[in-house]
Amino acid sequence: MQHFEQSVYKLIVETSTNLPGDVRKVIQQAQLKEDEGTRSALSLSTIADNITMAENNVSPICQDTGMPTFIIHCPVGANQIEMKKQILSAIRNATKESKLRPNSVDSLTGANSGDNLGPGTPVIHFEQWERDDIEVKLILKGGGCENKNIQYSLPAELEGIGKAGRDLDGIRKCIMHAVYQAQGQGCSAGFIGVGIGGDRTSGYELAKHQLFRHTDDVNSNEDLRQVEEYVMENANKLGIGTMGFGGQVTLLGCKIGVMNRLPASFFVSVAYNCWAFRRQGVVLNAVTGEIQEWVYPEGQETPMQPTAANEVASTDVEERREIILQTPISEEDIRSLRVGDVVIINGTMHTGRDALHKYLMDHDAPIDLNGQVIYHCGPVMGKTEAGEWEVKAAGPTTSIREEPYQGEIIRKFGIRAVIGKGGMGAKTLAALEEHGAVYLNAIGGAAQFYAKCFKKVDGVDYMEFGIPEAMWHLDTEGFAAIVTMDSHGNSLHADIEKNSLEKLASFKEPVFK
C-alpha cells in the first residue's frame, strides 16, 4: 500500500481544517434559529467566518486539535503493524506542518513530545470486516470538550432534575443534566454521543463511537430514537446558548447507543463535542492505499452562508457598547467596563495557560505584566521561510482550569484583563472586583478568526513547557471579546448557570414509562 501514509496525511489535514458538510448544515440551521442581534448570534456568525477561513487557509479550525483517534476497518490479512507505522509517520508530518498542535504530554513530567507521538497517542483501534477495502475514520476532539464528558451510575440523584432511575426516563434525565453541566465550557453549541450500559471503560467508548454517526441519521432503536428527539427539542430550552451566552441553540446533535451491562451496574456515559465537530473518514483501496471516497460530505460542498447575524454591530437587540483598549490598560479604563461590553484590544498580549499559571505562583514573570492582558490560549505556531515564528491558529482555551491560580496571579502582577472561554468562578470574580480587572470571553474554536489579529510574535518564554504551554508575546490589533465578568461583581456565566438550573428543574416529571 504505497499510498497509505499519504492518504492518512490527507485525512488528517482535511479533518483538522475543513468541517464536514453535514456539520456545516447543522450550524447553518442554528444561525437561522438564533435571535438576530444577540451575543449568541454574533458568536455563530464568527464561527461561520472561522470555518470559511480555516478552509481557505488550510489551517486548523481550532488550535486544540485534540487527541487524534482512529477507527480502522480492514480485511482479514491486512498488515496492521505496517499501517500503524505509517499512521504515526503521517501524524508526525502533520504536526511538523502545523496541521496539528503538538498535544502529547508526559503525564508525570509534563514534557511535550513535540510530535504528537508517545505512549497512548494517537489512539488507534483496528477492527476486521468482510469487505475488501479499508475504512479509516478520524476524530479530533479537543481537551475543552473532553473535560465536559460525564458518566452517571444509576440510580442517582441529579442536581436540578431529581432522581434518575434505571430506566429510559432515568437515561433522559442524565442526558439533560449532561447538557446543563457543560454550560459554555465545552464550546457550545455542541454535539453529544451517549453510551448506555457496558462497564466504565466500554461505556465511554460506545459514547464516543456515536459521534461518528451522520448528523441526520435516524436511530434504528425506536426507544432511543424517541429519546434523541426529546433531547434535541428540550435541551435547547435550557437557554445556555452558544458559548454559554444565553440563547435559543445549546445542542446541535444527540446520538445514543446501547450495549448489555452487568446486573450490578447501570452506566450512562456522555461524550461531549464542541461545535468544531472535526471527524472525517476515507475508504481506501486495500492494495494501493489510495483514497476511493470520503465517508462524510466534504466541507467545500456546503459553503457557509452569511446571515443577518453578521450585521450584529449595528443592532440594538442587546444593549452593547464597543470600547477600544490599548495595552497597558489603566484601572480607570477597566472600572468603566460592564458585562456585555465588546472590547477591542490593541497592543501586546501574552498567552498563558496551565503550566504558566502554576509556575507564576512561585516565580517572577519574565516581563512586567502590570496593566497587561493574559490570554488563555495554546496556539498552533509555525515558522516562516525567514525562520520567524508566526501564529497559525489561536482560539481561547477553557478558563476554569486556572481558577485555583487566577485571583492570586491578578493580585501579584497587576493584570487588568484575562481572556478565555467558558468563564471563571467566585475566587476570580472576587479578585476582579478587588483589584480592578475583567474577564473577557472570546469565541471558543474560532482559531483562524483570532489568529489574524496577531501581526507579529514579539518573543516567547518557557519553551521548555512546549509550544501550547509556552508564554508567547504577541503584537495584537483588533482582538474582539465580550466582557462577561466585570470589576463590579457581575458574572454573566453565574447568571446563565443559575437560570439554566431553574429551567432544568422543569423537566423533573416522568416522560417515558
DAKA-V390964 format. One record per helix or strand of 3 or more residues. SS is the DSSP state (H for helix, E for strand). FROM is the first residue (numbers start at 1). TO is the last residue. If there is no record, write none. Layout:
ss->SS from->FROM to->TO
ss->SS from->FROM to->TO
This chain:
ss->H from->4 to->17
ss->H from->21 to->33
ss->H from->39 to->57
ss->E from->67 to->75
ss->H from->80 to->96
ss->E from->123 to->129
ss->E from->134 to->141
ss->H from->143 to->146
ss->E from->150 to->153
ss->E from->156 to->158
ss->E from->162 to->164
ss->H from->168 to->182
ss->E from->190 to->196
ss->H from->200 to->210
ss->H from->222 to->238
ss->H from->242 to->244
ss->E from->251 to->258
ss->E from->267 to->273
ss->E from->278 to->284
ss->E from->291 to->294
ss->H from->299 to->301
ss->H from->308 to->314
ss->E from->322 to->326
ss->H from->331 to->335
ss->E from->342 to->351
ss->H from->354 to->360
ss->E from->373 to->375
ss->E from->380 to->383
ss->E from->389 to->393
ss->H from->399 to->413
ss->E from->417 to->421
ss->H from->426 to->435
ss->E from->438 to->441
ss->H from->447 to->451
ss->E from->454 to->461
ss->H from->463 to->465
ss->E from->471 to->485
ss->H from->492 to->507
